[in-house]
Amino acid sequence: MSENLVDQDAVEGYYKKLKNNAKKAGYHLNADEEFTKELLESILINKDRYGYESCPCRLASGDIREDRDIICPCDYRDPDLNDFGACYCGLYVSHDILNGKKDLTPIPERRPSLDHRLKDLDSEINRFEGIKSTLDLPVWRCRVCGYLCAREEPPEVCPICKVSQDRFSRFM
């Protein structure tokens, strides 16, 4: 990573904030601080470029609707942690990897193609159009951690994983 693409104080502040949030939520950042800060610098570059913090290891389109699944923490973080002990870019790691009980290995890409993601979105929309809910309020699901809440609108920030409101989708 070339130096001074992003203010290093901003990277340091982001690192401290993310490390604190991860710890509170039961996650672990990669112990290689230099590597982790390079990833965070790339995320901040993507934020400046696109307006959102897309994964530095995936090609963002610049359209938040297409990239919502790869905004850090991405929708694939938890399945990757469960299956491989780390997320795709290696920013988040399991307890075993953090403590050296398991080695960090390459993580296969699990993000579906754009066509597949759009088909899934269409089928999700169609599924809800045909359902008449008996609930007084819609149920919202955080796409990152799975938190559910019943209210008129999703919360501004997920109380569990701290992602923004736009990471929620209507569940029921």
C-alpha positions as CSV (number, residue, x, y, z in Angstrom):
1,M,0.0,0.0,0.0
2,S,1.5,3.3,-0.9
3,E,2.0,5.8,1.8
4,N,-0.2,8.9,2.5
5,L,-3.2,7.9,0.4
6,V,-5.3,8.5,3.5
7,D,-4.4,10.5,6.6
8,Q,-2.7,8.1,8.9
9,D,-4.4,9.6,11.9
10,A,-7.7,8.7,10.3
11,V,-6.5,5.2,9.8
12,E,-5.3,5.0,13.4
13,G,-8.7,6.3,14.7
14,Y,-10.6,3.9,12.5
15,Y,-8.4,1.0,13.7
16,K,-9.1,1.9,17.4
17,K,-12.8,2.3,16.8
18,L,-13.2,-0.9,14.8
19,K,-11.1,-2.9,17.3
20,N,-13.2,-1.6,20.2
21,N,-16.5,-2.4,18.4
22,A,-15.2,-5.8,17.3
23,K,-14.2,-6.7,20.9
24,K,-17.6,-5.5,22.3
25,A,-19.4,-7.7,19.7
26,G,-17.2,-10.8,20.3
27,Y,-15.1,-10.5,17.1
28,H,-11.4,-10.3,16.6
29,L,-9.4,-8.2,14.2
30,N,-6.3,-9.7,12.5
31,A,-3.4,-9.5,15.0
32,D,-1.0,-8.3,12.2
33,E,-1.5,-4.7,12.9
34,E,0.3,-3.4,9.8
35,F,-1.7,-5.7,7.5
36,T,-5.0,-4.7,9.3
37,K,-4.2,-1.0,9.0
38,E,-3.5,-1.4,5.3
39,L,-6.9,-3.0,4.9
40,L,-8.5,-0.2,6.8
41,E,-6.7,2.4,4.7
42,S,-8.1,0.7,1.6
43,I,-11.6,0.7,3.1
44,L,-11.2,4.4,3.8
45,I,-10.1,5.0,0.2
46,N,-13.2,3.2,-1.0
47,K,-15.3,5.3,1.3
48,D,-13.8,8.5,-0.2
49,R,-14.2,7.0,-3.7
50,Y,-17.7,5.5,-3.5
51,G,-19.2,7.1,-0.3
52,Y,-19.3,3.7,1.5
53,E,-16.8,1.4,3.1
54,S,-16.7,-1.4,0.6
55,C,-14.5,-4.5,1.1
56,P,-11.0,-3.7,-0.1
57,C,-10.6,-7.2,-1.6
58,R,-13.6,-7.1,-3.9
59,L,-14.3,-4.9,-6.9
60,A,-17.0,-2.4,-6.0
61,S,-19.3,-1.1,-8.7
62,G,-19.9,2.4,-7.2
63,D,-23.6,1.6,-6.8
64,I,-24.5,1.1,-3.2
65,R,-27.5,-1.0,-4.1
66,E,-25.3,-3.5,-5.9
67,D,-22.5,-3.4,-3.3
68,R,-24.5,-3.4,-0.1
69,D,-23.4,-7.0,0.6
70,I,-19.7,-6.0,0.5
71,I,-19.8,-3.0,2.8
72,C,-17.6,-3.8,5.7
73,P,-18.4,-5.8,7.7
74,C,-19.7,-7.7,4.7
75,D,-22.6,-10.2,4.6
76,Y,-20.1,-13.0,4.2
77,R,-18.0,-12.3,7.3
78,D,-19.8,-14.6,9.7
79,P,-20.1,-17.6,7.3
80,D,-16.4,-17.2,6.3
81,L,-15.4,-17.0,10.0
82,N,-17.5,-20.2,10.7
83,D,-16.2,-22.1,7.8
84,F,-12.6,-20.9,7.5
85,G,-11.7,-19.0,10.6
86,A,-11.4,-15.6,8.8
87,C,-13.3,-13.4,6.5
88,Y,-12.4,-13.1,2.8
89,C,-10.0,-10.2,3.2
90,G,-8.6,-11.5,6.6
91,L,-9.6,-8.4,8.6
92,Y,-11.7,-10.5,11.0
93,V,-10.3,-13.7,12.4
94,S,-11.5,-16.5,14.7
95,H,-10.2,-17.0,18.3
96,D,-8.2,-20.0,17.1
97,I,-6.4,-18.0,14.4
98,L,-5.8,-15.1,16.7
99,N,-4.2,-17.4,19.3
100,G,-2.1,-19.3,16.7
101,K,-4.1,-22.6,17.1
102,K,-5.1,-22.5,13.4
103,D,-3.3,-21.0,10.4
104,L,-4.9,-18.4,8.2
105,T,-5.6,-19.9,4.8
106,P,-7.0,-18.5,1.6
107,I,-10.7,-18.0,1.7
108,P,-12.7,-18.9,-1.4
109,E,-15.0,-16.2,-2.8
110,R,-18.6,-16.9,-1.8
111,R,-20.2,-13.7,-3.2
112,P,-22.6,-14.7,-6.0
113,S,-22.5,-13.0,-9.4
114,L,-24.4,-9.7,-9.9
115,D,-27.0,-11.6,-12.0
116,H,-27.5,-14.1,-9.2
117,R,-27.8,-11.3,-6.5
118,L,-30.3,-9.4,-8.6
119,K,-32.4,-12.6,-9.1
120,D,-32.3,-13.2,-5.4
121,L,-33.5,-9.7,-4.7
122,D,-36.3,-10.0,-7.2
123,S,-37.5,-13.3,-5.6
124,E,-37.3,-11.7,-2.2
125,I,-39.4,-8.8,-3.3
126,N,-41.9,-11.2,-5.0
127,R,-42.1,-13.3,-1.8
128,F,-43.1,-10.3,0.3
129,E,-45.6,-8.9,-2.2
130,G,-47.8,-12.1,-1.9
131,I,-47.7,-12.3,1.9
132,K,-50.3,-10.6,4.0
133,S,-48.8,-10.2,7.4
134,T,-50.9,-10.5,10.6
135,L,-48.2,-8.5,12.4
136,D,-48.9,-4.8,13.3
137,L,-45.4,-3.9,12.4
138,P,-42.9,-5.0,9.8
139,V,-39.9,-7.2,11.0
140,W,-36.5,-6.0,10.0
141,R,-33.4,-8.2,9.8
142,C,-29.8,-7.0,9.9
143,R,-28.0,-8.6,6.9
144,V,-24.7,-8.7,8.8
145,C,-25.5,-10.2,12.2
146,G,-29.2,-11.4,11.8
147,Y,-30.6,-9.1,14.5
148,L,-34.4,-8.9,14.2
149,C,-36.7,-6.1,15.3
150,A,-40.4,-5.3,14.8
151,R,-40.9,-1.6,14.2
152,E,-42.0,0.9,11.5
153,E,-38.4,1.4,10.3
154,P,-35.2,-0.4,11.0
155,P,-33.0,1.2,13.7
156,E,-30.5,3.8,12.6
157,V,-27.7,1.6,13.9
158,C,-27.8,-2.1,14.6
159,P,-27.6,-2.5,18.4
160,I,-25.6,-5.7,18.0
161,C,-23.0,-5.2,15.2
162,K,-23.3,-1.4,14.8
163,V,-23.9,-1.3,11.0
164,S,-26.1,1.4,9.6
165,Q,-29.8,1.3,8.9
166,D,-29.2,0.6,5.2
167,R,-27.9,-2.9,6.0
168,F,-31.3,-4.0,7.2
169,S,-33.8,-5.7,4.9
170,R,-37.5,-6.4,5.5
171,F,-37.8,-9.9,6.9
172,M,-41.6,-10.1,7.3
